[in-house]
Amino acid sequence: MDKDHAAIDMDRMNVVSFTVGKEFSRDTKEFRKLLYPVVDRASPVYGDGGYDRREKF
């Protein structure tokens, strides 16, 4: 089974980035891939506890 991750523009309610990871992969590994394409225009960034790490990029 796969695990989906999405970055959403909350102002426009559009998906701006999407990744599919393995079921047991760490969310922090997907976080980099998810936000890399939009990091220059993503501020602020919110996520649940699975993405909660001190250093992301």
Secondary structure as GFF3:
##gff-version 3
##sequence-region A 1 57
A	DSSP	beta_strand	2	9	.	.	.	ID=ss1
A	DSSP	beta_strand	14	22	.	.	.	ID=ss2
A	DSSP	alpha_helix	27	35	.	.	.	ID=ss3
A	DSSP	three_ten_helix	36	41	.	.	.	ID=ss4
A	DSSP	three_ten_helix	49	51	.	.	.	ID=ss5
###
